[in-house]
Amino acid sequence: MEVAGRRADEAAVSALVERCMPDVFVQSAHVVTAGFSRHEKWLVETDRGRLLVKVWSPDAAPAKHVHAAFVQVIVSGRGLQVPAVRVVDERAAEVDGRGVTILDYLPGQDGTAAVPALSPTDASRFFQAWGAFVGRMHAIEVPCFADRLTGDGAATYGSWDAAVRANLERLRSLNALHGTLPASDLDAATSWALEAAAHVSRDVRPAIAHRDLYLANTLVHDDTFQGVIDFELAKLWDPVYDFVKLAAWVFTDLPDGWPPFRDGYLQHGPSLPAFTTRLALATVIEVLSGLPAWRQQANTDFERTYRAMIDQSIQRPPGAVTDVLDATTALG
């Protein structure tokens, strides 16, 4: 994906790191941007070890990145395998006033490429470790539901029902603006989601939801699970939200990974009552969040996939077993 605006250069990134971290001497820096990211990512070699410098896109919302870094600090502070955040600068002069996040570099290969090449035994161990990671992350106690916890744009809620209502109002308007769904379908999805939120809200406790858990955001090193990256979409929401992409983008294609992942999660994660209805609700929110982006990017394949996801969700009665995740027996 193209990065909007003028690309930073090695000299600018090096100067940025040495200003923000005066005890560090930069030896080299090169771009490693990949995947769907609209930001620049630089691997920086220093005399104190490797760093990853993320230069935000020019149109990035600073509050979103500050919140993401804050959440990542919480997760890394619990000893979980995520890159430690070293610096956040919302307006770095060296890169034309764009924001930056500097993190420790976590070595490893993108799970999308690495996991299919693992032996069955190593793959099982990877998924169990990943499930344990997600369970531990979801078990971290947080004070409230929140879209953002930091800055002037902080948005917190007293219940999951209140969080869902606020987000649905915004997402309904956004989807109507972009014409992603017929008005009748948008009305039906919104009404179903509001009813489901009221039904399950009493069962939901806030947790750190990464909201972008799929293989591309995992790392594999020496054939083992190395960690999770990219917390840009993280919110303090229903933890069940994380199972939306896991079901659609991971375990549909790799169903053998679900049992060990589930086992790892159950050993360390919280109880998730009313799992199936919560998953269907989270799927509706994810679809309404994603459709405008896929429309703007002219990604017709993802649009088609997301429309199918929302149809399946609102047609599933409460208590039904999900197609991919054996939810009612495993996590409910």
C-alpha positions as CSV (number, residue, x, y, z in Angstrom):
1,M,0.0,0.0,0.0
2,E,1.3,3.5,-0.9
3,V,2.3,5.7,2.0
4,A,0.9,9.2,1.6
5,G,3.3,12.1,1.7
6,R,7.0,12.4,1.3
7,R,8.9,9.4,2.6
8,A,11.4,9.9,5.4
9,D,15.1,9.3,4.7
10,E,17.8,7.5,6.7
11,A,19.4,10.7,7.9
12,A,16.1,12.0,9.2
13,V,15.2,8.8,11.0
14,S,18.7,8.5,12.5
15,A,18.6,12.1,13.8
16,L,15.1,11.5,15.2
17,V,16.3,8.5,17.2
18,E,19.4,10.2,18.5
19,R,17.3,13.2,19.6
20,C,14.7,11.1,21.4
21,M,17.2,8.6,22.8
22,P,20.4,10.6,23.5
23,D,22.3,7.6,24.9
24,V,21.9,5.7,21.6
25,F,24.2,5.9,18.6
26,V,22.5,5.0,15.3
27,Q,24.6,2.8,13.0
28,S,22.1,2.3,10.1
29,A,18.4,2.5,9.2
30,H,16.3,1.1,6.4
31,V,12.6,0.8,5.5
32,V,10.7,-2.4,6.3
33,T,7.1,-1.3,5.6
34,A,4.9,-4.2,4.5
35,G,1.3,-5.4,4.5
36,F,-1.7,-3.1,4.9
37,S,0.1,-0.4,6.9
38,R,0.0,3.2,5.6
39,H,2.8,4.1,7.9
40,E,6.5,3.9,7.3
41,K,8.4,1.3,9.4
42,W,12.1,1.6,9.8
43,L,14.5,-1.0,11.2
44,V,17.2,1.0,13.0
45,E,20.5,-0.6,14.1
46,T,22.1,1.0,17.2
47,D,24.9,0.4,19.6
48,R,22.2,-0.6,22.1
49,G,20.4,-3.1,19.9
50,R,17.7,-2.9,17.2
51,L,14.8,-0.5,17.2
52,L,11.6,-0.2,15.1
53,V,10.6,3.3,14.2
54,K,7.1,3.8,13.0
55,V,6.5,7.1,11.2
56,W,2.8,7.8,11.1
57,S,1.1,8.6,7.8
58,P,0.5,12.4,7.4
59,D,-3.3,12.0,8.0
60,A,-2.9,9.8,11.1
61,A,-4.9,10.7,14.2
62,P,-2.4,11.4,17.0
63,A,-4.8,10.4,19.8
64,K,-5.2,6.9,18.2
65,H,-1.5,6.3,18.2
66,V,-1.0,7.6,21.7
67,H,-3.7,5.3,22.9
68,A,-2.3,2.3,21.1
69,A,1.1,3.0,22.7
70,F,-0.5,3.3,26.1
71,V,-2.3,-0.1,25.7
72,Q,0.9,-1.7,24.4
73,V,2.8,-0.4,27.5
74,I,0.2,-2.1,29.7
75,V,0.5,-5.4,27.9
76,S,4.3,-5.4,27.8
77,G,4.3,-4.4,31.5
78,R,2.6,-7.7,32.2
79,G,5.5,-9.6,30.7
80,L,3.7,-10.5,27.5
81,Q,5.6,-10.8,24.2
82,V,5.1,-7.5,22.5
83,P,7.6,-4.8,21.4
84,A,8.3,-2.4,24.3
85,V,7.4,1.2,23.5
86,R,10.4,3.6,24.0
87,V,9.2,6.9,22.7
88,V,6.0,8.5,21.3
89,D,6.4,11.9,19.6
90,E,3.3,13.4,18.1
91,R,5.1,16.0,16.0
92,A,8.7,15.1,15.0
93,A,10.4,17.9,13.2
94,E,12.9,15.5,11.5
95,V,10.0,13.9,9.5
96,D,8.1,17.0,8.6
97,G,6.1,17.1,11.8
98,R,4.6,13.6,11.4
99,G,4.2,11.5,14.5
100,V,6.4,8.6,15.4
101,T,6.5,5.7,17.7
102,I,9.9,4.1,18.6
103,L,9.8,0.5,19.9
104,D,12.2,-2.3,20.6
105,Y,12.6,-4.5,17.6
106,L,11.1,-8.0,18.1
107,P,12.8,-10.5,15.8
108,G,10.8,-13.0,13.9
109,Q,9.0,-13.8,10.6
110,D,5.5,-12.8,9.7
111,G,3.2,-15.6,10.8
112,T,1.4,-15.6,7.5
113,A,4.5,-17.0,5.8
114,A,6.0,-18.9,8.7
115,V,3.1,-20.8,10.3
116,P,2.0,-22.9,7.2
117,A,5.6,-24.1,6.9
118,L,5.8,-25.4,10.5
119,S,5.7,-29.0,11.3
120,P,2.3,-30.2,12.8
121,T,3.9,-30.4,16.2
122,D,5.5,-26.9,16.0
123,A,2.3,-25.5,14.6
124,S,0.3,-26.9,17.5
125,R,2.7,-25.4,20.0
126,F,2.6,-22.1,18.1
127,F,-1.2,-21.9,18.4
128,Q,-1.3,-23.0,22.0
129,A,1.2,-20.3,22.9
130,W,-0.7,-17.7,20.9
131,G,-3.9,-18.7,22.6
132,A,-2.2,-18.4,26.0
133,F,-1.0,-14.9,25.0
134,V,-4.5,-13.8,24.1
135,G,-5.9,-15.3,27.2
136,R,-3.4,-13.5,29.4
137,M,-4.0,-10.2,27.6
138,H,-7.8,-10.6,28.0
139,A,-7.3,-11.3,31.7
140,I,-5.6,-8.0,32.4
141,E,-8.0,-5.9,34.5
142,V,-8.9,-2.5,33.0
143,P,-11.0,0.3,34.6
144,C,-13.7,0.7,32.0
145,F,-14.8,0.3,28.4
146,A,-13.0,2.8,26.2
147,D,-12.4,3.7,22.6
148,R,-9.5,5.8,23.8
149,L,-8.1,6.4,27.3
150,T,-5.7,9.2,26.6
151,G,-5.7,12.8,25.4
152,D,-8.5,15.2,24.6
153,G,-10.3,12.6,22.6
154,A,-10.8,10.1,25.4
155,A,-14.0,8.2,25.1
156,T,-15.0,5.9,28.0
157,Y,-18.2,4.1,28.8
158,G,-19.9,2.6,31.8
159,S,-21.1,-0.6,30.1
160,W,-20.7,-2.6,26.9
161,D,-24.2,-1.6,25.9
162,A,-23.3,2.1,26.1
163,A,-20.0,1.5,24.1
164,V,-21.9,-0.4,21.4
165,R,-24.6,2.3,21.1
166,A,-22.1,5.1,20.7
167,N,-20.1,3.2,18.1
168,L,-23.2,2.0,16.2
169,E,-24.4,5.6,15.8
170,R,-21.2,6.6,14.3
171,L,-20.8,3.5,12.1
172,R,-24.4,3.7,10.8
173,S,-23.8,7.3,9.6
174,L,-20.5,6.3,8.0
175,N,-21.9,3.4,6.1
176,A,-24.9,5.4,5.0
177,L,-22.5,8.1,3.7
178,H,-20.5,5.5,1.7
179,G,-23.5,3.5,0.5
180,T,-22.0,0.2,1.6
181,L,-25.3,-1.5,2.3
182,P,-28.9,-1.1,1.2
183,A,-30.7,1.1,3.8
184,S,-33.0,-1.9,4.8
185,D,-29.9,-4.1,5.5
186,L,-28.2,-1.4,7.4
187,D,-31.3,-0.8,9.5
188,A,-31.7,-4.6,10.2
189,A,-28.0,-5.0,11.2
190,T,-28.1,-1.9,13.5
191,S,-31.4,-3.0,15.2
192,W,-30.1,-6.5,15.7
193,A,-26.9,-5.3,17.2
194,L,-28.6,-2.9,19.6
195,E,-30.9,-5.7,20.8
196,A,-28.0,-8.1,21.2
197,A,-25.9,-5.5,23.1
198,A,-28.7,-5.0,25.6
199,H,-29.1,-8.8,26.0
200,V,-25.4,-9.6,26.7
201,S,-24.1,-6.4,28.3
202,R,-24.5,-7.7,31.8
203,D,-22.1,-10.6,30.9
204,V,-19.3,-8.5,29.4
205,R,-16.4,-7.2,31.4
206,P,-14.0,-4.7,29.7
207,A,-10.6,-6.1,28.5
208,I,-7.9,-5.2,26.1
209,A,-9.1,-6.2,22.7
210,H,-6.3,-6.1,20.0
211,R,-9.0,-6.1,17.3
212,D,-6.6,-7.1,14.6
213,L,-5.5,-10.6,15.5
214,Y,-4.5,-12.6,12.5
215,L,-1.3,-14.3,11.4
216,A,0.2,-11.2,9.9
217,N,0.3,-9.6,13.3
218,T,2.2,-12.5,14.9
219,L,5.9,-13.3,14.8
220,V,7.6,-16.7,14.6
221,H,11.2,-17.2,15.6
222,D,13.0,-20.5,15.6
223,D,9.7,-22.3,14.8
224,T,8.1,-20.9,18.0
225,F,5.6,-18.2,18.8
226,Q,7.5,-14.9,19.3
227,G,4.8,-12.4,20.0
228,V,2.1,-10.0,18.8
229,I,2.6,-6.7,17.1
230,D,0.5,-3.7,15.8
231,F,-1.9,-2.4,18.5
232,E,-3.2,0.5,16.4
233,L,-6.8,-0.8,16.6
234,A,-6.8,-1.8,20.2
235,K,-9.7,-0.7,22.5
236,L,-10.9,-1.6,25.9
237,W,-13.9,-3.6,24.7
238,D,-15.5,-7.0,24.9
239,P,-12.6,-9.5,24.6
240,V,-14.7,-11.7,22.4
241,Y,-14.2,-9.1,19.6
242,D,-10.7,-10.6,19.1
243,F,-12.3,-13.9,17.9
244,V,-13.9,-12.2,14.9
245,K,-10.8,-12.1,12.7
246,L,-9.4,-15.3,14.3
247,A,-12.5,-17.1,13.1
248,A,-12.7,-15.5,9.7
249,W,-9.0,-15.1,8.8
250,V,-7.2,-17.8,10.7
251,F,-9.2,-20.9,11.7
252,T,-11.4,-21.1,8.6
253,D,-8.2,-21.9,6.7
254,L,-6.3,-23.6,9.5
255,P,-9.0,-25.4,11.5
256,D,-6.4,-27.7,13.2
257,G,-5.0,-24.6,14.9
258,W,-8.2,-24.0,16.8
259,P,-8.1,-26.8,19.5
260,P,-4.5,-25.9,20.7
261,F,-5.3,-22.2,20.6
262,R,-8.5,-22.8,22.6
263,D,-6.6,-24.9,25.1
264,G,-4.0,-22.2,25.6
265,Y,-6.7,-19.6,26.0
266,L,-8.7,-21.6,28.5
267,Q,-5.7,-22.0,30.7
268,H,-5.1,-18.3,31.1
269,G,-8.1,-16.4,29.8
270,P,-11.3,-15.1,31.4
271,S,-14.7,-16.9,31.2
272,L,-16.7,-15.7,28.3
273,P,-20.4,-16.3,29.0
274,A,-22.9,-15.8,26.1
275,F,-19.9,-16.2,23.8
276,T,-21.9,-16.9,20.6
277,T,-24.2,-13.9,20.8
278,R,-21.2,-11.7,21.8
279,L,-19.2,-13.0,18.8
280,A,-22.1,-12.3,16.4
281,L,-22.5,-8.8,17.8
282,A,-18.7,-8.2,17.5
283,T,-18.9,-9.4,13.9
284,V,-21.6,-6.9,13.0
285,I,-19.5,-4.1,14.5
286,E,-16.4,-5.3,12.7
287,V,-18.2,-5.4,9.4
288,L,-19.7,-1.9,9.8
289,S,-16.2,-0.7,10.8
290,G,-14.5,-2.4,7.8
291,L,-17.0,-1.8,4.9
292,P,-16.3,1.9,4.5
293,A,-12.6,1.3,4.3
294,W,-12.9,-1.5,1.8
295,R,-15.2,0.7,-0.3
296,Q,-12.7,3.6,-0.3
297,Q,-9.9,1.2,-1.3
298,A,-12.1,-0.5,-4.0
299,N,-11.4,-3.9,-2.4
300,T,-14.4,-5.7,-3.7
301,D,-13.2,-9.1,-2.4
302,F,-13.1,-7.9,1.2
303,E,-16.5,-6.1,0.7
304,R,-18.1,-9.3,-0.4
305,T,-16.6,-11.3,2.5
306,Y,-17.7,-8.8,5.0
307,R,-21.3,-8.7,3.7
308,A,-21.4,-12.5,4.0
309,M,-20.1,-12.2,7.6
310,I,-22.9,-9.8,8.6
311,D,-25.6,-11.9,7.0
312,Q,-24.5,-15.0,8.9
313,S,-24.2,-13.1,12.2
314,I,-27.7,-11.6,12.3
315,Q,-29.4,-14.7,11.1
316,R,-27.8,-16.9,13.8
317,P,-30.1,-17.3,16.8
318,P,-28.7,-16.9,20.3
319,G,-27.0,-20.1,21.6
320,A,-26.2,-21.5,18.2
321,V,-22.8,-23.1,17.7
322,T,-20.5,-21.1,15.5
323,D,-19.3,-22.6,12.3
324,V,-15.5,-22.4,13.0
325,L,-15.2,-22.0,16.8
326,D,-16.9,-24.6,18.9
327,A,-17.8,-21.7,21.2
328,T,-20.6,-23.0,23.4
329,T,-18.6,-25.9,24.7
330,A,-15.1,-24.3,24.7
331,L,-15.5,-20.7,25.8
332,G,-19.1,-20.1,26.8
